[in-house]
Amino acid sequence: MKRRDFINLSAIAAATTVSAGISSCSNGQAKEKGSPVDQLQSMTGDVVPITVQEREARIEKAQALLNENKIEALILDAGTSMQYFTGISWWPSERPMVAVIAAKGDVRYVCPGFEESRLRELIKNGKDVYAWQEDESPYKQIAIALKDAGIKSGNVGIEERLRFFILDGIRKEASHLNYVTGDPVTIPCRMIKSPAELALMQKAADITSAAIKFGITQLREDMTQGELSSIIDDAQRRLGGQPAFSLALFGESSAFPHGSTRPRQLKKGDIVLMDCGCNVENYSSDITRTIVFGAEPTNRQAEIWKLEQQAQAAGLAAAKIGAACEDVDAAARKIITDAGFGPEYKLPGLPHRTGHGIGMDVHEWGNMVKGNRQVLQRGMCFSIEPTISIPGEFGVRLEDCVYMTEQGPKWFSKTSRSIIQPFD
């Protein structure tokens, strides 16, 4: 690595230019009019939400998979999968509200009676609502909905996040049916992203990249990790994203992949690790950058950072159509263990999987981990983030997400070029 003047904030800003300019934010929430964060403009003017037609196609695919797997219906609790198929966002309270996708016919809904009018305002696919009153059984209504769909016997699929008390109630009301996992339906649908989904994920990644760049320009000595997190969250919001998380770790705290409970203030020469993400139209980003604040990196910091970069690149090279998810983990981990770290998940080294699937949820199916023989396919999206954690010193993580094409993986975000150039 070439030695460069990295003594002051202006050097950091030069490596990560944003239009906002350089200023400090004393409490992590830029409140004064005219502050740098006020200069940030929304990036979502060209966003196109998922259409009703695309959701209808998702339901048709789900029905084809139901028939293929000899499952008569899929029951969805309030949550991500319900939103994926129907577009309905509903809080999962103690009062069951479910959607029933039968192998043929329209979607049916079961909801509390006093919520029926609100639900009908949201419905875009199907029209049948089975309302239950406060002194009635919601599970009886679900059983009636299944019967009305022509289901008298056979398998009923349960989406993985449907809560046990709901399943237990349904089984008591419709004990003649056999309840099985809905994974053969939901996973193939949600794991393979459409062009419209990829566009939303790309926008989310662009926003998070810009927010991290902005956060770097706001670094100042003695600021807290929470202050930096708040600055990046605010930037993601101003740029048009819905902030999901902004983890900021300084110095020794960066050796904890998800942070330490010990408070820490920023000092010159500290490693700064920023793991951030936002949502755009319910689609996620997840990006991590690691730099050194206010001083030229030490040889040790530069060496470990470079090793991390090589491990991430090895993971990318292993991500090929037809390869197994575990191959990505093996390739990245080998770089780190060959350098004397680990082995396996031992510290110092890489203590977690190399990557995770991503989509509407930040963590979805398709983990890059030993033992996962899932074959990589076009449209799959996942992170490549082989952390190197050295307890008592620091940690380095470079995390970017990719989407698979016929030609191989494509980055959602520009990767880091060097420890002082966090975005290519």
C-alpha positions as CSV (number, residue, x, y, z in Angstrom):
1,M,0.0,0.0,0.0
2,K,1.2,3.5,-0.8
3,R,1.7,5.7,2.2
4,R,-0.5,8.7,2.1
5,D,-1.3,11.7,4.2
6,F,-4.1,10.4,6.3
7,I,-3.5,12.6,9.4
8,N,-6.7,14.7,9.3
9,L,-10.3,14.6,8.4
10,S,-9.7,16.3,5.1
11,A,-7.9,13.2,3.9
12,I,-10.8,11.0,4.8
13,A,-13.2,13.4,3.1
14,A,-11.1,13.5,-0.1
15,A,-11.3,9.7,-0.3
16,T,-15.1,9.7,0.2
17,T,-16.4,12.9,-1.4
18,V,-20.0,13.8,-0.9
19,S,-21.7,17.0,-2.0
20,A,-22.7,17.8,1.6
21,G,-19.2,19.1,2.5
22,I,-17.4,18.6,5.8
23,S,-18.7,19.5,9.2
24,S,-19.1,18.0,12.6
25,C,-22.5,17.1,14.2
26,S,-22.3,17.5,17.9
27,N,-25.1,15.1,18.9
28,G,-25.6,12.8,16.0
29,Q,-28.8,14.5,15.0
30,A,-28.2,17.5,12.7
31,K,-30.9,19.9,13.8
32,E,-29.6,23.3,12.8
33,K,-30.9,24.6,9.5
34,G,-28.1,24.7,7.0
35,S,-26.1,21.8,8.6
36,P,-24.5,19.4,6.2
37,V,-27.2,16.8,6.5
38,D,-29.8,19.3,5.3
39,Q,-28.0,19.4,2.0
40,L,-28.8,15.7,1.3
41,Q,-31.5,15.2,-1.2
42,S,-33.8,12.2,-1.7
43,M,-32.6,9.6,-4.2
44,T,-35.9,7.9,-4.6
45,G,-37.7,10.0,-7.2
46,D,-37.4,7.3,-9.8
47,V,-38.4,4.4,-7.6
48,V,-41.1,2.1,-9.0
49,P,-43.0,0.0,-6.4
50,I,-43.8,-3.7,-6.9
51,T,-47.0,-3.8,-9.1
52,V,-50.2,-5.7,-8.4
53,Q,-49.5,-7.6,-11.6
54,E,-46.1,-8.8,-10.2
55,R,-47.8,-9.9,-7.0
56,E,-50.4,-11.8,-9.0
57,A,-47.5,-13.6,-10.8
58,R,-46.0,-14.5,-7.4
59,I,-49.3,-16.0,-6.3
60,E,-49.5,-18.0,-9.6
61,K,-46.0,-19.3,-9.0
62,A,-46.8,-20.2,-5.4
63,Q,-49.9,-22.1,-6.7
64,A,-47.8,-24.0,-9.2
65,L,-45.4,-25.0,-6.5
66,L,-48.2,-26.0,-4.2
67,N,-49.5,-28.4,-6.9
68,E,-46.0,-29.7,-7.6
69,N,-45.4,-30.5,-3.9
70,K,-48.9,-31.9,-3.4
71,I,-49.8,-29.2,-0.9
72,E,-53.4,-28.0,-0.9
73,A,-52.9,-24.5,0.5
74,L,-50.3,-22.2,2.1
75,I,-51.2,-20.2,5.3
76,L,-49.4,-16.9,5.9
77,D,-49.2,-15.1,9.1
78,A,-48.8,-11.3,9.2
79,G,-45.2,-10.6,8.2
80,T,-42.8,-10.5,5.3
81,S,-44.2,-13.4,3.2
82,M,-47.8,-12.0,3.5
83,Q,-46.5,-8.7,2.3
84,Y,-44.5,-10.4,-0.5
85,F,-47.5,-12.2,-2.0
86,T,-50.3,-9.7,-1.2
87,G,-48.7,-6.3,-0.6
88,I,-50.5,-6.2,2.8
89,S,-48.4,-5.0,5.8
90,W,-50.0,-6.0,9.0
91,W,-48.8,-6.0,12.6
92,P,-48.6,-9.6,14.0
93,S,-50.7,-9.0,17.2
94,E,-52.3,-11.6,19.5
95,R,-55.4,-11.4,17.2
96,P,-54.7,-13.7,14.2
97,M,-54.9,-12.2,10.7
98,V,-53.9,-14.7,8.1
99,A,-53.9,-15.1,4.3
100,V,-54.7,-18.5,2.7
101,I,-53.3,-19.2,-0.7
102,A,-55.0,-22.3,-2.1
103,A,-53.6,-24.4,-4.9
104,K,-56.3,-22.9,-7.1
105,G,-58.6,-19.9,-6.8
106,D,-58.2,-16.5,-5.1
107,V,-56.5,-15.6,-1.9
108,R,-58.7,-15.7,1.2
109,Y,-58.2,-13.6,4.4
110,V,-59.2,-14.2,8.0
111,C,-59.2,-11.1,10.3
112,P,-60.7,-9.6,13.4
113,G,-64.2,-8.3,12.8
114,F,-63.4,-4.7,13.8
115,E,-60.5,-4.7,11.3
116,E,-62.4,-5.9,8.3
117,S,-63.0,-2.5,6.7
118,R,-59.4,-1.6,7.1
119,L,-58.3,-4.9,5.6
120,R,-60.6,-4.5,2.6
121,E,-58.9,-1.1,1.8
122,L,-55.6,-3.0,1.5
123,I,-56.7,-6.0,-0.5
124,K,-55.4,-6.1,-4.1
125,N,-55.6,-9.9,-4.7
126,G,-58.8,-11.8,-3.8
127,K,-61.9,-10.5,-2.1
128,D,-63.1,-13.1,0.4
129,V,-62.7,-12.0,4.0
130,Y,-63.7,-14.3,7.0
131,A,-64.1,-12.0,9.9
132,W,-64.3,-13.2,13.5
133,Q,-65.7,-11.3,16.5
134,E,-63.9,-11.0,19.8
135,D,-65.9,-13.8,21.4
136,E,-65.5,-16.1,18.4
137,S,-62.7,-18.5,17.3
138,P,-60.5,-17.2,14.5
139,Y,-59.3,-20.7,13.9
140,K,-62.8,-21.9,13.1
141,Q,-62.9,-19.1,10.4
142,I,-59.6,-20.4,9.0
143,A,-61.0,-23.9,8.9
144,I,-64.1,-22.6,7.0
145,A,-61.9,-20.7,4.6
146,L,-60.0,-23.9,3.8
147,K,-63.2,-25.8,3.3
148,D,-64.6,-23.1,1.0
149,A,-61.4,-23.5,-1.0
150,G,-62.4,-27.1,-1.6
151,I,-59.8,-28.5,0.8
152,K,-61.3,-31.6,2.5
153,S,-58.1,-33.6,3.0
154,G,-54.4,-33.6,2.3
155,N,-51.4,-31.3,3.2
156,V,-51.6,-27.7,4.3
157,G,-48.4,-25.7,4.2
158,I,-47.4,-23.5,7.1
159,E,-45.1,-20.6,6.4
160,E,-42.1,-20.7,8.6
161,R,-43.0,-17.6,10.6
162,L,-46.6,-18.5,11.4
163,R,-46.8,-18.5,15.2
164,F,-47.3,-21.7,17.1
165,F,-50.5,-20.6,18.8
166,I,-52.2,-20.0,15.4
167,L,-51.1,-23.4,14.1
168,D,-52.2,-25.1,17.3
169,G,-55.7,-23.5,17.0
170,I,-56.0,-24.4,13.3
171,R,-55.1,-28.1,14.0
172,K,-57.8,-28.3,16.7
173,E,-60.4,-27.0,14.3
174,A,-59.3,-28.9,11.3
175,S,-57.6,-32.0,12.7
176,H,-58.4,-34.0,9.5
177,L,-55.7,-32.1,7.6
178,N,-52.0,-32.7,7.6
179,Y,-49.8,-29.7,8.4
180,V,-46.4,-29.5,6.7
181,T,-43.7,-26.9,6.1
182,G,-44.5,-24.3,3.5
183,D,-40.8,-23.9,2.7
184,P,-41.0,-25.7,-0.7
185,V,-43.3,-22.8,-1.8
186,T,-42.1,-19.7,-0.1
187,I,-38.3,-20.2,-0.4
188,P,-38.2,-20.7,-4.2
189,C,-40.5,-17.7,-4.7
190,R,-38.7,-15.2,-2.4
191,M,-35.1,-16.4,-3.0
192,I,-35.2,-15.6,-6.7
193,K,-35.5,-11.9,-7.3
194,S,-37.2,-10.3,-10.2
195,P,-35.8,-7.2,-12.1
196,A,-38.2,-5.0,-10.2
197,E,-36.9,-6.4,-6.8
198,L,-33.3,-6.0,-7.9
199,A,-33.9,-2.3,-8.8
200,L,-35.3,-1.6,-5.4
201,M,-32.4,-3.3,-3.7
202,Q,-30.0,-1.4,-5.9
203,K,-31.6,1.9,-4.8
204,A,-31.3,0.9,-1.1
205,A,-27.6,0.0,-1.6
206,D,-27.0,3.4,-3.3
207,I,-28.6,5.2,-0.4
208,T,-26.7,3.3,2.2
209,S,-23.4,3.9,0.4
210,A,-24.1,7.6,0.2
211,A,-25.0,7.7,3.9
212,I,-21.8,5.9,5.0
213,K,-19.8,8.3,2.9
214,F,-21.5,11.2,4.6
215,G,-21.0,9.7,8.0
216,I,-17.3,9.5,7.3
217,T,-17.1,13.2,6.7
218,Q,-18.7,13.8,10.1
219,L,-16.2,11.9,12.1
220,R,-14.6,13.8,15.0
221,E,-12.4,13.0,17.9
222,D,-14.3,12.0,21.1
223,M,-17.6,11.4,19.4
224,T,-19.5,8.2,20.5
225,Q,-20.4,5.2,18.5
226,G,-24.1,6.1,19.0
227,E,-23.5,9.6,17.6
228,L,-22.1,8.2,14.4
229,S,-24.9,5.6,14.1
230,S,-27.5,8.5,14.5
231,I,-25.8,10.5,11.8
232,I,-25.8,7.7,9.3
233,D,-29.4,6.8,10.2
234,D,-30.4,10.4,9.6
235,A,-28.5,10.5,6.3
236,Q,-30.3,7.4,5.1
237,R,-33.6,8.9,6.0
238,R,-32.8,12.2,4.2
239,L,-31.7,10.3,1.1
240,G,-35.1,8.6,0.9
241,G,-34.5,5.3,2.7
242,Q,-36.1,3.9,5.7
243,P,-33.2,3.3,8.1
244,A,-33.0,-0.3,9.3
245,F,-29.7,-0.3,11.3
246,S,-26.5,1.6,11.6
247,L,-23.9,-0.1,13.7
248,A,-20.8,1.9,14.4
249,L,-17.8,0.4,16.2
250,F,-14.5,2.0,17.2
251,G,-11.1,0.5,18.1
252,E,-11.3,-2.7,20.2
253,S,-15.1,-2.7,19.9
254,S,-14.7,-3.5,16.2
255,A,-13.5,-7.0,17.1
256,F,-17.1,-7.8,18.2
257,P,-19.0,-8.5,15.0
258,H,-22.2,-7.1,16.4
259,G,-20.7,-4.7,18.9
260,S,-19.8,-4.4,22.6
261,T,-21.8,-3.1,25.5
262,R,-18.8,-1.0,26.6
263,P,-19.1,2.7,25.6
264,R,-16.2,4.0,23.5
265,Q,-15.3,7.4,22.2
266,L,-13.4,7.9,18.9
267,K,-9.6,8.5,19.1
268,K,-7.1,9.2,16.3
269,G,-5.8,6.0,14.9
270,D,-8.9,4.0,15.8
271,I,-10.4,1.5,13.4
272,V,-13.9,2.6,12.5
273,L,-16.3,-0.1,11.4
274,M,-19.7,0.9,10.0
275,D,-22.4,-1.8,9.3
276,C,-25.5,-0.1,7.9
277,G,-28.7,-0.8,5.9
278,C,-32.0,0.7,4.9
279,N,-35.2,-0.3,3.2
280,V,-36.7,1.1,0.0
281,E,-40.2,-0.1,-0.7
282,N,-39.5,-2.9,1.8
283,Y,-36.3,-4.1,0.1
284,S,-33.1,-4.1,2.0
285,S,-29.4,-3.1,1.8
286,D,-26.5,-4.2,4.0
287,I,-23.1,-2.7,3.6
288,T,-20.0,-2.6,5.9
289,R,-16.9,-0.4,5.6
290,T,-13.8,-0.3,7.8
291,I,-11.4,2.7,7.9
292,V,-8.9,4.3,10.2
293,F,-9.7,7.7,11.7
294,G,-7.5,10.7,11.7
295,A,-4.1,9.0,11.3
296,E,-2.1,6.9,8.8
297,P,-3.0,3.2,9.2
298,T,-0.4,1.1,11.1
299,N,1.2,-1.7,9.3
300,R,-0.9,-4.2,11.3
301,Q,-4.1,-2.4,10.4
302,A,-3.2,-2.2,6.8
303,E,-2.1,-5.9,6.7
304,I,-5.4,-7.2,8.2
305,W,-7.5,-4.9,6.1
306,K,-5.7,-6.2,2.9
307,L,-6.3,-9.8,4.0
308,E,-10.0,-9.0,4.5
309,Q,-10.1,-7.5,1.0
310,Q,-8.5,-10.7,-0.5
311,A,-10.9,-12.9,1.4
312,Q,-13.9,-11.0,0.1
313,A,-12.5,-11.2,-3.5
314,A,-12.0,-15.0,-3.1
315,G,-15.6,-15.3,-2.0
316,L,-16.8,-13.4,-5.1
317,A,-14.7,-15.5,-7.4
318,A,-16.2,-18.7,-6.0
319,A,-19.8,-17.4,-6.6
320,K,-20.7,-19.1,-9.9
321,I,-23.9,-20.3,-11.3
322,G,-24.2,-24.0,-10.3
323,A,-21.7,-23.7,-7.4
324,A,-22.8,-24.4,-3.9
325,C,-23.4,-21.7,-1.3
326,E,-20.8,-23.4,0.9
327,D,-18.1,-22.9,-1.8
328,V,-18.2,-19.1,-1.2
329,D,-17.6,-19.6,2.5
330,A,-14.8,-22.1,1.9
331,A,-13.0,-19.8,-0.6
332,A,-13.1,-16.7,1.7
333,R,-12.3,-18.7,4.8
334,K,-9.2,-20.4,3.2
335,I,-7.6,-17.0,2.6
336,I,-8.0,-16.2,6.3
337,T,-6.9,-19.5,7.7
338,D,-3.9,-19.8,5.3
339,A,-2.8,-16.5,6.9
340,G,-2.7,-18.2,10.3
341,F,-6.1,-17.3,11.7
342,G,-8.8,-19.7,12.9
343,P,-9.2,-22.5,11.9
344,E,-12.9,-22.8,11.3
345,Y,-14.8,-20.3,13.6
346,K,-12.0,-19.9,16.2
347,L,-10.7,-16.5,17.2
348,P,-8.8,-14.6,16.1
349,G,-10.3,-15.2,12.7
350,L,-13.7,-15.4,11.0
351,P,-16.2,-16.3,13.7
352,H,-19.4,-16.4,11.5
353,R,-20.7,-17.5,8.1
354,T,-19.3,-15.6,5.1
355,G,-22.6,-14.3,4.0
356,H,-26.4,-14.4,4.1
357,G,-29.3,-14.1,1.7
358,I,-31.0,-10.8,1.5
359,G,-34.2,-9.3,0.0
360,M,-37.2,-8.0,1.8
361,D,-35.6,-9.2,5.0
362,V,-32.0,-8.3,5.7
363,H,-31.3,-12.0,6.4
364,E,-33.0,-14.5,4.2
365,W,-32.3,-18.0,2.8
366,G,-29.1,-18.7,0.9
367,N,-26.5,-18.6,3.6
368,M,-22.9,-18.8,2.5
369,V,-21.8,-21.4,5.1
370,K,-20.3,-24.8,5.4
371,G,-22.9,-27.5,4.8
372,N,-25.2,-25.5,2.6
373,R,-25.3,-27.3,-0.7
374,Q,-28.0,-25.0,-2.1
375,V,-26.9,-24.3,-5.7
376,L,-26.4,-20.7,-6.8
377,Q,-29.0,-19.6,-9.3
378,R,-29.7,-16.5,-11.4
379,G,-31.6,-14.0,-9.2
380,M,-30.2,-15.1,-5.9
381,C,-28.9,-12.2,-3.7
382,F,-26.5,-12.5,-0.8
383,S,-23.8,-10.8,1.2
384,I,-20.0,-11.5,1.1
385,E,-18.6,-10.4,4.4
386,P,-15.7,-12.5,5.9
387,T,-15.0,-10.5,9.1
388,I,-11.6,-10.8,10.6
389,S,-11.9,-10.4,14.4
390,I,-8.9,-10.0,16.6
391,P,-10.0,-9.7,20.3
392,G,-8.1,-7.0,22.2
393,E,-7.0,-5.3,19.0
394,F,-9.7,-4.6,16.4
395,G,-11.8,-6.2,13.7
396,V,-12.2,-5.6,10.0
397,R,-15.2,-6.3,7.9
398,L,-15.9,-5.4,4.3
399,E,-19.5,-6.3,3.3
400,D,-21.2,-5.9,0.0
401,C,-24.1,-7.8,-1.5
402,V,-24.3,-9.4,-4.9
403,Y,-27.0,-10.6,-7.2
404,M,-26.4,-13.6,-9.5
405,T,-26.6,-13.3,-13.2
406,E,-25.9,-15.8,-16.0
407,Q,-22.5,-14.2,-16.3
408,G,-21.8,-14.4,-12.6
409,P,-22.3,-12.2,-9.5
410,K,-22.7,-8.5,-9.7
411,W,-22.1,-6.1,-6.8
412,F,-24.9,-3.9,-5.6
413,S,-22.3,-1.5,-4.1
414,K,-18.8,-0.4,-5.2
415,T,-16.2,-2.4,-3.2
416,S,-13.4,-0.8,-1.2
417,R,-10.2,-0.1,-3.0
418,S,-8.0,0.5,0.0
419,I,-8.2,1.2,3.7
420,I,-8.3,4.9,2.9
421,Q,-10.6,4.6,-0.1
422,P,-13.7,2.7,1.3
423,F,-15.7,3.1,-1.9
424,D,-14.1,2.3,-5.3
